[in-house]
Amino acid sequence: MNKHDNNSTRLESALFATIGAGIVTSFAIGQGQPPLEALAITLIAVGFALVCQKWAV
């Protein structure tokens, strides 16, 4: 089994979640969604990714 550094794995999870949610919320902002709501959705997605990453190892 491959041992990963927990901090770098968390950073990767947070980065990928931010990029993925950021793309979707950027489109939503373009369609008229409030920016603060889009930021909240992005932060929730990052939190969810970190929680999933913690228990997936």
Summary of the structure (lengths in Angstrom):
residues: 57
radius of gyration: 13.4
end to end distance: 10.4
largest distance: 46.2
contacts: 133
relative contact order: 0.18
helix: 82%
strand: 0%
